Amino acid sequence: MTVIRVEVTYRKGVEDPEAITITRNMKILGYSSIRNISISKTYEITIEGSGDAEKVVREISEKILSNPVIQSYKILS
């Protein structure tokens, strides 16, 4: 079996509404030194066999895990 991790993040210049909300709440709670928070999602995918595992994960990442208009992905392992 092959285990591959994929990290999905918003592209530069695209606002992350969840991160904006968390940043605002941090300031409300008194953490005034917090300037920015960014959020990423990490997926750990286990595939039987290892032949074309990275190709399959790349296809899944492009078609399902990320929105290519506003997000990018990185295969970590």
N, CA, C and O atoms as a Maestro MAE file, in Angstrom:
{
 s_m_m2io_version
 :::
 2.0.0
}

f_m_ct {
 s_m_title
 :::
 protein
 m_atom[308] {
  # First column is atom index #
  i_m_mmod_type
  r_m_x_coord
  r_m_y_coord
  r_m_z_coord
  i_m_residue_number
  s_m_chain_name
  s_m_pdb_residue_name
  s_m_pdb_atom_name
  i_m_atomic_number
  :::
  1 25 0.840 -1.194 0.000 1 A "MET " " N  " 7
  2 3 0.000 0.000 0.000 1 A "MET " " CA " 6
  3 2 0.874 1.242 0.000 1 A "MET " " C  " 6
  4 15 1.971 1.260 0.558 1 A "MET " " O  " 8
  5 25 0.366 2.256 -0.628 2 A "THR " " N  " 7
  6 3 1.054 3.537 -0.695 2 A "THR " " CA " 6
  7 2 0.202 4.593 -0.003 2 A "THR " " C  " 6
  8 15 -1.008 4.668 -0.222 2 A "THR " " O  " 8
  9 25 0.840 5.404 0.830 3 A "VAL " " N  " 7
  10 3 0.143 6.503 1.504 3 A "VAL " " CA " 6
  11 2 0.705 7.807 0.955 3 A "VAL " " C  " 6
  12 15 1.912 8.047 0.992 3 A "VAL " " O  " 8
  13 25 -0.195 8.643 0.445 4 A "ILE " " N  " 7
  14 3 0.206 9.936 -0.121 4 A "ILE " " CA " 6
  15 2 -0.617 11.023 0.557 4 A "ILE " " C  " 6
  16 15 -1.831 10.897 0.717 4 A "ILE " " O  " 8
  17 25 0.063 12.085 0.948 5 A "ARG " " N  " 7
  18 3 -0.601 13.226 1.583 5 A "ARG " " CA " 6
  19 2 -0.711 14.368 0.583 5 A "ARG " " C  " 6
  20 15 0.206 14.618 -0.200 5 A "ARG " " O  " 8
  21 25 -1.842 15.054 0.623 6 A "VAL " " N  " 7
  22 3 -2.098 16.187 -0.266 6 A "VAL " " CA " 6
  23 2 -2.529 17.369 0.593 6 A "VAL " " C  " 6
  24 15 -3.405 17.240 1.449 6 A "VAL " " O  " 8
  25 25 -1.903 18.523 0.356 7 A "GLU " " N  " 7
  26 3 -2.273 19.745 1.072 7 A "GLU " " CA " 6
  27 2 -2.976 20.691 0.093 7 A "GLU " " C  " 6
  28 15 -2.456 20.988 -0.983 7 A "GLU " " O  " 8
  29 25 -4.167 21.158 0.487 8 A "VAL " " N  " 7
  30 3 -4.950 22.072 -0.344 8 A "VAL " " CA " 6
  31 2 -5.030 23.419 0.367 8 A "VAL " " C  " 6
  32 15 -5.398 23.494 1.539 8 A "VAL " " O  " 8
  33 25 -4.680 24.482 -0.357 9 A "THR " " N  " 7
  34 3 -4.717 25.836 0.194 9 A "THR " " CA " 6
  35 2 -5.389 26.773 -0.801 9 A "THR " " C  " 6
  36 15 -5.522 26.458 -1.983 9 A "THR " " O  " 8
  37 25 -5.810 27.933 -0.296 10 A "TYR " " N  " 7
  38 3 -6.331 28.961 -1.193 10 A "TYR " " CA " 6
  39 2 -5.171 29.598 -1.959 10 A "TYR " " C  " 6
  40 15 -4.067 29.743 -1.435 10 A "TYR " " O  " 8
  41 25 -5.441 29.969 -3.188 11 A "ARG " " N  " 7
  42 3 -4.415 30.647 -3.991 11 A "ARG " " CA " 6
  43 2 -4.145 32.037 -3.415 11 A "ARG " " C  " 6
  44 15 -4.993 32.625 -2.745 11 A "ARG " " O  " 8
  45 25 -2.957 32.541 -3.688 12 A "LYS " " N  " 7
  46 3 -2.577 33.878 -3.230 12 A "LYS " " CA " 6
  47 2 -3.576 34.895 -3.792 12 A "LYS " " C  " 6
  48 15 -3.903 34.878 -4.979 12 A "LYS " " O  " 8
  49 25 -4.044 35.765 -2.924 13 A "GLY " " N  " 7
  50 3 -4.991 36.793 -3.337 13 A "GLY " " CA " 6
  51 2 -6.451 36.394 -3.180 13 A "GLY " " C  " 6
  52 15 -7.337 37.235 -3.331 13 A "GLY " " O  " 8
  53 25 -6.720 35.123 -2.880 14 A "VAL " " N  " 7
  54 3 -8.098 34.666 -2.675 14 A "VAL " " CA " 6
  55 2 -8.384 34.674 -1.175 14 A "VAL " " C  " 6
  56 15 -7.637 34.094 -0.387 14 A "VAL " " O  " 8
  57 25 -9.459 35.328 -0.798 15 A "GLU " " N  " 7
  58 3 -9.801 35.417 0.615 15 A "GLU " " CA " 6
  59 2 -10.332 34.084 1.131 15 A "GLU " " C  " 6
  60 15 -11.108 33.405 0.459 15 A "GLU " " O  " 8
  61 25 -9.901 33.726 2.327 16 A "ASP " " N  " 7
  62 3 -10.362 32.522 3.012 16 A "ASP " " CA " 6
  63 2 -11.328 32.972 4.096 16 A "ASP " " C  " 6
  64 15 -10.890 33.468 5.134 16 A "ASP " " O  " 8
  65 25 -12.634 32.813 3.887 17 A "PRO " " N  " 7
  66 3 -13.604 33.348 4.852 17 A "PRO " " CA " 6
  67 2 -13.450 32.766 6.257 17 A "PRO " " C  " 6
  68 15 -13.645 33.477 7.242 17 A "PRO " " O  " 8
  69 25 -13.107 31.500 6.359 18 A "GLU " " N  " 7
  70 3 -12.926 30.889 7.678 18 A "GLU " " CA " 6
  71 2 -11.740 31.512 8.402 18 A "GLU " " C  " 6
  72 15 -11.823 31.808 9.594 18 A "GLU " " O  " 8
  73 25 -10.639 31.712 7.688 19 A "ALA " " N  " 7
  74 3 -9.452 32.317 8.298 19 A "ALA " " CA " 6
  75 2 -9.719 33.776 8.697 19 A "ALA " " C  " 6
  76 15 -9.243 34.233 9.736 19 A "ALA " " O  " 8
  77 25 -10.467 34.489 7.887 20 A "ILE " " N  " 7
  78 3 -10.807 35.881 8.205 20 A "ILE " " CA " 6
  79 2 -11.620 35.933 9.493 20 A "ILE " " C  " 6
  80 15 -11.368 36.777 10.352 20 A "ILE " " O  " 8
  81 25 -12.586 35.044 9.630 21 A "THR " " N  " 7
  82 3 -13.419 34.992 10.835 21 A "THR " " CA " 6
  83 2 -12.587 34.664 12.071 21 A "THR " " C  " 6
  84 15 -12.744 35.292 13.117 21 A "THR " " O  " 8
  85 25 -11.708 33.685 11.947 22 A "ILE " " N  " 7
  86 3 -10.864 33.308 13.086 22 A "ILE " " CA " 6
  87 2 -9.941 34.459 13.481 22 A "ILE " " C  " 6
  88 15 -9.763 34.732 14.668 22 A "ILE " " O  " 8
  89 25 -9.355 35.132 12.493 23 A "THR " " N  " 7
  90 3 -8.472 36.268 12.768 23 A "THR " " CA " 6
  91 2 -9.234 37.363 13.508 23 A "THR " " C  " 6
  92 15 -8.742 37.913 14.493 23 A "THR " " O  " 8
  93 25 -10.435 37.675 13.028 24 A "ARG " " N  " 7
  94 3 -11.251 38.706 13.674 24 A "ARG " " CA " 6
  95 2 -11.588 38.308 15.112 24 A "ARG " " C  " 6
  96 15 -11.522 39.141 16.016 24 A "ARG " " O  " 8
  97 25 -11.944 37.048 15.329 25 A "ASN " " N  " 7
  98 3 -12.279 36.590 16.684 25 A "ASN " " CA " 6
  99 2 -11.071 36.600 17.607 25 A "ASN " " C  " 6
  100 15 -11.208 36.869 18.800 25 A "ASN " " O  " 8
  101 25 -9.897 36.313 17.077 26 A "MET " " N  " 7
  102 3 -8.674 36.387 17.894 26 A "MET " " CA " 6
  103 2 -8.482 37.801 18.426 26 A "MET " " C  " 6
  104 15 -8.140 37.994 19.592 26 A "MET " " O  " 8
  105 25 -8.704 38.784 17.562 27 A "LYS " " N  " 7
  106 3 -8.541 40.186 17.981 27 A "LYS " " CA " 6
  107 2 -9.589 40.564 19.028 27 A "LYS " " C  " 6
  108 15 -9.288 41.284 19.980 27 A "LYS " " O  " 8
  109 25 -10.824 40.074 18.848 28 A "ILE " " N  " 7
  110 3 -11.886 40.343 19.819 28 A "ILE " " CA " 6
  111 2 -11.517 39.751 21.181 28 A "ILE " " C  " 6
  112 15 -11.828 40.335 22.219 28 A "ILE " " O  " 8
  113 25 -10.860 38.599 21.176 29 A "LEU " " N  " 7
  114 3 -10.470 37.933 22.415 29 A "LEU " " CA " 6
  115 2 -9.196 38.507 23.033 29 A "LEU " " C  " 6
  116 15 -8.730 38.032 24.069 29 A "LEU " " O  " 8
  117 25 -8.640 39.530 22.391 30 A "GLY " " N  " 7
  118 3 -7.495 40.210 22.977 30 A "GLY " " CA " 6
  119 2 -6.144 39.840 22.388 30 A "GLY " " C  " 6
  120 15 -5.115 40.327 22.855 30 A "GLY " " O  " 8
  121 25 -6.129 39.004 21.392 31 A "TYR " " N  " 7
  122 3 -4.864 38.629 20.753 31 A "TYR " " CA " 6
  123 2 -4.579 39.619 19.613 31 A "TYR " " C  " 6
  124 15 -4.649 39.269 18.435 31 A "TYR " " O  " 8
  125 25 -4.262 40.837 19.987 32 A "SER " " N  " 7
  126 3 -4.117 41.921 19.010 32 A "SER " " CA " 6
  127 2 -2.874 41.792 18.140 32 A "SER " " C  " 6
  128 15 -2.783 42.449 17.104 32 A "SER " " O  " 8
  129 25 -1.924 40.966 18.536 33 A "SER " " N  " 7
  130 3 -0.705 40.826 17.728 33 A "SER " " CA " 6
  131 2 -0.900 39.883 16.534 33 A "SER " " C  " 6
  132 15 -0.040 39.817 15.656 33 A "SER " " O  " 8
  133 25 -2.021 39.154 16.493 34 A "ILE " " N  " 7
  134 3 -2.298 38.257 15.362 34 A "ILE " " CA " 6
  135 2 -2.649 39.112 14.151 34 A "ILE " " C  " 6
  136 15 -3.595 39.899 14.198 34 A "ILE " " O  " 8
  137 25 -1.908 38.964 13.089 35 A "ARG " " N  " 7
  138 3 -2.147 39.746 11.866 35 A "ARG " " CA " 6
  139 2 -2.850 38.951 10.791 35 A "ARG " " C  " 6
  140 15 -3.669 39.494 10.050 35 A "ARG " " O  " 8
  141 25 -2.538 37.664 10.695 36 A "ASN " " N  " 7
  142 3 -3.110 36.866 9.618 36 A "ASN " " CA " 6
  143 2 -3.073 35.396 10.011 36 A "ASN " " C  " 6
  144 15 -2.139 34.933 10.666 36 A "ASN " " O  " 8
  145 25 -4.095 34.683 9.602 37 A "ILE " " N  " 7
  146 3 -4.145 33.237 9.771 37 A "ILE " " CA " 6
  147 2 -4.480 32.644 8.411 37 A "ILE " " C  " 6
  148 15 -5.344 33.157 7.700 37 A "ILE " " O  " 8
  149 25 -3.808 31.582 8.056 38 A "SER " " N  " 7
  150 3 -4.174 30.869 6.827 38 A "SER " " CA " 6
  151 2 -4.475 29.426 7.193 38 A "SER " " C  " 6
  152 15 -3.884 28.857 8.110 38 A "SER " " O  " 8
  153 25 -5.398 28.860 6.461 39 A "ILE " " N  " 7
  154 3 -5.854 27.505 6.744 39 A "ILE " " CA " 6
  155 2 -5.577 26.627 5.534 39 A "ILE " " C  " 6
  156 15 -5.755 27.048 4.391 39 A "ILE " " O  " 8
  157 25 -5.145 25.418 5.798 40 A "SER " " N  " 7
  158 3 -4.984 24.442 4.722 40 A "SER " " CA " 6
  159 2 -5.619 23.134 5.167 40 A "SER " " C  " 6
  160 15 -5.758 22.871 6.362 40 A "SER " " O  " 8
  161 25 -5.993 22.335 4.210 41 A "LYS " " N  " 7
  162 3 -6.530 21.014 4.497 41 A "LYS " " CA " 6
  163 2 -5.517 19.989 4.018 41 A "LYS " " C  " 6
  164 15 -4.946 20.121 2.936 41 A "LYS " " O  " 8
  165 25 -5.304 18.972 4.833 42 A "THR " " N  " 7
  166 3 -4.400 17.898 4.448 42 A "THR " " CA " 6
  167 2 -5.195 16.605 4.358 42 A "THR " " C  " 6
  168 15 -5.913 16.227 5.284 42 A "THR " " O  " 8
  169 25 -5.050 15.946 3.234 43 A "TYR " " N  " 7
  170 3 -5.706 14.665 3.006 43 A "TYR " " CA " 6
  171 2 -4.636 13.580 2.981 43 A "TYR " " C  " 6
  172 15 -3.584 13.752 2.366 43 A "TYR " " O  " 8
  173 25 -4.903 12.479 3.643 44 A "GLU " " N  " 7
  174 3 -3.998 11.332 3.610 44 A "GLU " " CA " 6
  175 2 -4.731 10.221 2.867 44 A "GLU " " C  " 6
  176 15 -5.760 9.723 3.324 44 A "GLU " " O  " 8
  177 25 -4.188 9.845 1.725 45 A "ILE " " N  " 7
  178 3 -4.845 8.888 0.842 45 A "ILE " " CA " 6
  179 2 -4.025 7.607 0.803 45 A "ILE " " C  " 6
  180 15 -2.829 7.634 0.513 45 A "ILE " " O  " 8
  181 25 -4.675 6.489 1.096 46 A "THR " " N  " 7
  182 3 -4.020 5.188 1.048 46 A "THR " " CA " 6
  183 2 -4.507 4.454 -0.199 46 A "THR " " C  " 6
  184 15 -5.709 4.298 -0.416 46 A "THR " " O  " 8
  185 25 -3.554 4.010 -1.011 47 A "ILE " " N  " 7
  186 3 -3.870 3.345 -2.274 47 A "ILE " " CA " 6
  187 2 -3.199 1.976 -2.294 47 A "ILE " " C  " 6
  188 15 -2.030 1.837 -1.936 47 A "ILE " " O  " 8
  189 25 -3.949 0.983 -2.712 48 A "GLU " " N  " 7
  190 3 -3.352 -0.339 -2.862 48 A "GLU " " CA " 6
  191 2 -2.425 -0.326 -4.074 48 A "GLU " " C  " 6
  192 15 -2.754 0.242 -5.115 48 A "GLU " " O  " 8
  193 25 -1.266 -0.956 -3.925 49 A "GLY " " N  " 7
  194 3 -0.288 -0.952 -5.002 49 A "GLY " " CA " 6
  195 2 0.445 0.370 -5.049 49 A "GLY " " C  " 6
  196 15 0.090 1.308 -4.336 49 A "GLY " " O  " 8
  197 25 1.457 0.449 -5.877 50 A "SER " " N  " 7
  198 3 2.223 1.692 -5.952 50 A "SER " " CA " 6
  199 2 2.500 2.126 -7.386 50 A "SER " " C  " 6
  200 15 3.147 3.148 -7.614 50 A "SER " " O  " 8
  201 25 2.010 1.351 -8.352 51 A "GLY " " N  " 7
  202 3 2.319 1.618 -9.753 51 A "GLY " " CA " 6
  203 2 2.041 3.038 -10.201 51 A "GLY " " C  " 6
  204 15 2.970 3.771 -10.539 51 A "GLY " " O  " 8
  205 25 0.790 3.436 -10.211 52 A "ASP " " N  " 7
  206 3 0.424 4.773 -10.682 52 A "ASP " " CA " 6
  207 2 -0.257 5.573 -9.581 52 A "ASP " " C  " 6
  208 15 -1.123 6.402 -9.862 52 A "ASP " " O  " 8
  209 25 0.125 5.333 -8.338 53 A "ALA " " N  " 7
  210 3 -0.509 5.973 -7.187 53 A "ALA " " CA " 6
  211 2 -0.455 7.487 -7.270 53 A "ALA " " C  " 6
  212 15 -1.461 8.157 -7.040 53 A "ALA " " O  " 8
  213 25 0.711 8.033 -7.596 54 A "GLU " " N  " 7
  214 3 0.822 9.491 -7.646 54 A "GLU " " CA " 6
  215 2 -0.049 10.072 -8.758 54 A "GLU " " C  " 6
  216 15 -0.630 11.144 -8.587 54 A "GLU " " O  " 8
  217 25 -0.147 9.391 -9.878 55 A "LYS " " N  " 7
  218 3 -0.998 9.849 -10.979 55 A "LYS " " CA " 6
  219 2 -2.462 9.885 -10.537 55 A "LYS " " C  " 6
  220 15 -3.181 10.845 -10.814 55 A "LYS " " O  " 8
  221 25 -2.891 8.826 -9.846 56 A "VAL " " N  " 7
  222 3 -4.271 8.757 -9.360 56 A "VAL " " CA " 6
  223 2 -4.537 9.880 -8.365 56 A "VAL " " C  " 6
  224 15 -5.573 10.540 -8.437 56 A "VAL " " O  " 8
  225 25 -3.613 10.099 -7.442 57 A "VAL " " N  " 7
  226 3 -3.791 11.149 -6.439 57 A "VAL " " CA " 6
  227 2 -3.806 12.524 -7.103 57 A "VAL " " C  " 6
  228 15 -4.577 13.394 -6.697 57 A "VAL " " O  " 8
  229 25 -2.975 12.732 -8.108 58 A "ARG " " N  " 7
  230 3 -2.971 14.006 -8.836 58 A "ARG " " CA " 6
  231 2 -4.338 14.244 -9.489 58 A "ARG " " C  " 6
  232 15 -4.875 15.349 -9.418 58 A "ARG " " O  " 8
  233 25 -4.892 13.223 -10.115 59 A "GLU " " N  " 7
  234 3 -6.209 13.347 -10.748 59 A "GLU " " CA " 6
  235 2 -7.293 13.651 -9.713 59 A "GLU " " C  " 6
  236 15 -8.141 14.516 -9.930 59 A "GLU " " O  " 8
  237 25 -7.260 12.935 -8.587 60 A "ILE " " N  " 7
  238 3 -8.233 13.168 -7.518 60 A "ILE " " CA " 6
  239 2 -8.104 14.589 -6.985 60 A "ILE " " C  " 6
  240 15 -9.108 15.257 -6.734 60 A "ILE " " O  " 8
  241 25 -6.881 15.046 -6.814 61 A "SER " " N  " 7
  242 3 -6.639 16.394 -6.285 61 A "SER " " CA " 6
  243 2 -7.176 17.461 -7.218 61 A "SER " " C  " 6
  244 15 -7.757 18.448 -6.766 61 A "SER " " O  " 8
  245 25 -6.987 17.271 -8.518 62 A "GLU " " N  " 7
  246 3 -7.449 18.254 -9.500 62 A "GLU " " CA " 6
  247 2 -8.963 18.240 -9.676 62 A "GLU " " C  " 6
  248 15 -9.579 19.290 -9.857 62 A "GLU " " O  " 8
  249 25 -9.566 17.049 -9.622 63 A "LYS " " N  " 7
  250 3 -10.992 16.924 -9.933 63 A "LYS " " CA " 6
  251 2 -11.910 17.009 -8.723 63 A "LYS " " C  " 6
  252 15 -13.054 17.448 -8.841 63 A "LYS " " O  " 8
  253 25 -11.410 16.587 -7.545 64 A "ILE " " N  " 7
  254 3 -12.314 16.460 -6.395 64 A "ILE " " CA " 6
  255 2 -11.871 17.282 -5.179 64 A "ILE " " C  " 6
  256 15 -12.674 18.006 -4.590 64 A "ILE " " O  " 8
  257 25 -10.601 17.170 -4.809 65 A "LEU " " N  " 7
  258 3 -10.153 17.761 -3.545 65 A "LEU " " CA " 6
  259 2 -9.977 19.271 -3.590 65 A "LEU " " C  " 6
  260 15 -10.062 19.934 -2.557 65 A "LEU " " O  " 8
  261 25 -9.733 19.825 -4.776 66 A "SER " " N  " 7
  262 3 -9.497 21.268 -4.860 66 A "SER " " CA " 6
  263 2 -10.339 21.892 -5.965 66 A "SER " " C  " 6
  264 15 -10.742 21.234 -6.924 66 A "SER " " O  " 8
  265 25 -10.587 23.170 -5.798 67 A "ASN " " N  " 7
  266 3 -11.238 23.966 -6.841 67 A "ASN " " CA " 6
  267 2 -10.120 24.742 -7.529 67 A "ASN " " C  " 6
  268 15 -9.589 25.687 -6.946 67 A "ASN " " O  " 8
  269 25 -9.749 24.369 -8.754 68 A "PRO " " N  " 7
  270 3 -8.575 24.970 -9.392 68 A "PRO " " CA " 6
  271 2 -8.673 26.475 -9.632 68 A "PRO " " C  " 6
  272 15 -7.657 27.121 -9.887 68 A "PRO " " O  " 8
  273 25 -9.847 27.029 -9.558 69 A "VAL " " N  " 7
  274 3 -10.010 28.471 -9.753 69 A "VAL " " CA " 6
  275 2 -9.498 29.241 -8.544 69 A "VAL " " C  " 6
  276 15 -8.883 30.297 -8.691 69 A "VAL " " O  " 8
  277 25 -9.754 28.706 -7.329 70 A "ILE " " N  " 7
  278 3 -9.405 29.451 -6.115 70 A "ILE " " CA " 6
  279 2 -8.428 28.724 -5.198 70 A "ILE " " C  " 6
  280 15 -7.955 29.301 -4.219 70 A "ILE " " O  " 8
  281 25 -8.119 27.459 -5.505 71 A "GLN " " N  " 7
  282 3 -7.247 26.683 -4.624 71 A "GLN " " CA " 6
  283 2 -6.117 26.040 -5.402 71 A "GLN " " C  " 6
  284 15 -6.207 25.835 -6.613 71 A "GLN " " O  " 8
  285 25 -5.060 25.728 -4.688 72 A "SER " " N  " 7
  286 3 -3.964 24.962 -5.272 72 A "SER " " CA " 6
  287 2 -3.690 23.782 -4.339 72 A "SER " " C  " 6
  288 15 -4.086 23.789 -3.174 72 A "SER " " O  " 8
  289 25 -3.015 22.785 -4.866 73 A "TYR " " N  " 7
  290 3 -2.708 21.630 -4.054 73 A "TYR " " CA " 6
  291 2 -1.236 21.279 -4.220 73 A "TYR " " C  " 6
  292 15 -0.589 21.638 -5.204 73 A "TYR " " O  " 8
  293 25 -0.732 20.558 -3.210 74 A "LYS " " N  " 7
  294 3 0.648 20.119 -3.226 74 A "LYS " " CA " 6
  295 2 0.669 18.683 -2.728 74 A "LYS " " C  " 6
  296 15 0.094 18.374 -1.684 74 A "LYS " " O  " 8
  297 25 1.336 17.801 -3.477 75 A "ILE " " N  " 7
  298 3 1.479 16.426 -3.036 75 A "ILE " " CA " 6
  299 2 2.699 16.390 -2.122 75 A "ILE " " C  " 6
  300 15 3.804 16.742 -2.535 75 A "ILE " " O  " 8
  301 25 2.491 15.960 -0.876 76 A "LEU " " N  " 7
  302 3 3.538 16.027 0.142 76 A "LEU " " CA " 6
  303 2 4.353 14.747 0.229 76 A "LEU " " C  " 6
  304 15 5.565 14.813 0.435 76 A "LEU " " O  " 8
  305 25 3.733 13.593 0.079 77 A "SER " " N  " 7
  306 3 4.479 12.340 0.179 77 A "SER " " CA " 6
  307 2 3.716 11.224 -0.481 77 A "SER " " C  " 6
  308 15 4.183 10.085 -0.502 77 A "SER " " O  " 8
  :::
 }
 m_bond[307] {
  # First column is bond index #
  i_m_from
  i_m_to
  i_m_order
  :::
  1 1 2 1
  2 2 3 1
  3 3 4 2
  4 3 5 1
  5 5 6 1
  6 6 7 1
  7 7 8 2
  8 7 9 1
  9 9 10 1
  10 10 11 1
  11 11 12 2
  12 11 13 1
  13 13 14 1
  14 14 15 1
  15 15 16 2
  16 15 17 1
  17 17 18 1
  18 18 19 1
  19 19 20 2
  20 19 21 1
  21 21 22 1
  22 22 23 1
  23 23 24 2
  24 23 25 1
  25 25 26 1
  26 26 27 1
  27 27 28 2
  28 27 29 1
  29 29 30 1
  30 30 31 1
  31 31 32 2
  32 31 33 1
  33 33 34 1
  34 34 35 1
  35 35 36 2
  36 35 37 1
  37 37 38 1
  38 38 39 1
  39 39 40 2
  40 39 41 1
  41 41 42 1
  42 42 43 1
  43 43 44 2
  44 43 45 1
  45 45 46 1
  46 46 47 1
  47 47 48 2
  48 47 49 1
  49 49 50 1
  50 50 51 1
  51 51 52 2
  52 51 53 1
  53 53 54 1
  54 54 55 1
  55 55 56 2
  56 55 57 1
  57 57 58 1
  58 58 59 1
  59 59 60 2
  60 59 61 1
  61 61 62 1
  62 62 63 1
  63 63 64 2
  64 63 65 1
  65 65 66 1
  66 66 67 1
  67 67 68 2
  68 67 69 1
  69 69 70 1
  70 70 71 1
  71 71 72 2
  72 71 73 1
  73 73 74 1
  74 74 75 1
  75 75 76 2
  76 75 77 1
  77 77 78 1
  78 78 79 1
  79 79 80 2
  80 79 81 1
  81 81 82 1
  82 82 83 1
  83 83 84 2
  84 83 85 1
  85 85 86 1
  86 86 87 1
  87 87 88 2
  88 87 89 1
  89 89 90 1
  90 90 91 1
  91 91 92 2
  92 91 93 1
  93 93 94 1
  94 94 95 1
  95 95 96 2
  96 95 97 1
  97 97 98 1
  98 98 99 1
  99 99 100 2
  100 99 101 1
  101 101 102 1
  102 102 103 1
  103 103 104 2
  104 103 105 1
  105 105 106 1
  106 106 107 1
  107 107 108 2
  108 107 109 1
  109 109 110 1
  110 110 111 1
  111 111 112 2
  112 111 113 1
  113 113 114 1
  114 114 115 1
  115 115 116 2
  116 115 117 1
  117 117 118 1
  118 118 119 1
  119 119 120 2
  120 119 121 1
  121 121 122 1
  122 122 123 1
  123 123 124 2
  124 123 125 1
  125 125 126 1
  126 126 127 1
  127 127 128 2
  128 127 129 1
  129 129 130 1
  130 130 131 1
  131 131 132 2
  132 131 133 1
  133 133 134 1
  134 134 135 1
  135 135 136 2
  136 135 137 1
  137 137 138 1
  138 138 139 1
  139 139 140 2
  140 139 141 1
  141 141 142 1
  142 142 143 1
  143 143 144 2
  144 143 145 1
  145 145 146 1
  146 146 147 1
  147 147 148 2
  148 147 149 1
  149 149 150 1
  150 150 151 1
  151 151 152 2
  152 151 153 1
  153 153 154 1
  154 154 155 1
  155 155 156 2
  156 155 157 1
  157 157 158 1
  158 158 159 1
  159 159 160 2
  160 159 161 1
  161 161 162 1
  162 162 163 1
  163 163 164 2
  164 163 165 1
  165 165 166 1
  166 166 167 1
  167 167 168 2
  168 167 169 1
  169 169 170 1
  170 170 171 1
  171 171 172 2
  172 171 173 1
  173 173 174 1
  174 174 175 1
  175 175 176 2
  176 175 177 1
  177 177 178 1
  178 178 179 1
  179 179 180 2
  180 179 181 1
  181 181 182 1
  182 182 183 1
  183 183 184 2
  184 183 185 1
  185 185 186 1
  186 186 187 1
  187 187 188 2
  188 187 189 1
  189 189 190 1
  190 190 191 1
  191 191 192 2
  192 191 193 1
  193 193 194 1
  194 194 195 1
  195 195 196 2
  196 195 197 1
  197 197 198 1
  198 198 199 1
  199 199 200 2
  200 199 201 1
  201 201 202 1
  202 202 203 1
  203 203 204 2
  204 203 205 1
  205 205 206 1
  206 206 207 1
  207 207 208 2
  208 207 209 1
  209 209 210 1
  210 210 211 1
  211 211 212 2
  212 211 213 1
  213 213 214 1
  214 214 215 1
  215 215 216 2
  216 215 217 1
  217 217 218 1
  218 218 219 1
  219 219 220 2
  220 219 221 1
  221 221 222 1
  222 222 223 1
  223 223 224 2
  224 223 225 1
  225 225 226 1
  226 226 227 1
  227 227 228 2
  228 227 229 1
  229 229 230 1
  230 230 231 1
  231 231 232 2
  232 231 233 1
  233 233 234 1
  234 234 235 1
  235 235 236 2
  236 235 237 1
  237 237 238 1
  238 238 239 1
  239 239 240 2
  240 239 241 1
  241 241 242 1
  242 242 243 1
  243 243 244 2
  244 243 245 1
  245 245 246 1
  246 246 247 1
  247 247 248 2
  248 247 249 1
  249 249 250 1
  250 250 251 1
  251 251 252 2
  252 251 253 1
  253 253 254 1
  254 254 255 1
  255 255 256 2
  256 255 257 1
  257 257 258 1
  258 258 259 1
  259 259 260 2
  260 259 261 1
  261 261 262 1
  262 262 263 1
  263 263 264 2
  264 263 265 1
  265 265 266 1
  266 266 267 1
  267 267 268 2
  268 267 269 1
  269 269 270 1
  270 270 271 1
  271 271 272 2
  272 271 273 1
  273 273 274 1
  274 274 275 1
  275 275 276 2
  276 275 277 1
  277 277 278 1
  278 278 279 1
  279 279 280 2
  280 279 281 1
  281 281 282 1
  282 282 283 1
  283 283 284 2
  284 283 285 1
  285 285 286 1
  286 286 287 1
  287 287 288 2
  288 287 289 1
  289 289 290 1
  290 290 291 1
  291 291 292 2
  292 291 293 1
  293 293 294 1
  294 294 295 1
  295 295 296 2
  296 295 297 1
  297 297 298 1
  298 298 299 1
  299 299 300 2
  300 299 301 1
  301 301 302 1
  302 302 303 1
  303 303 304 2
  304 303 305 1
  305 305 306 1
  306 306 307 1
  307 307 308 2
  :::
 }
}
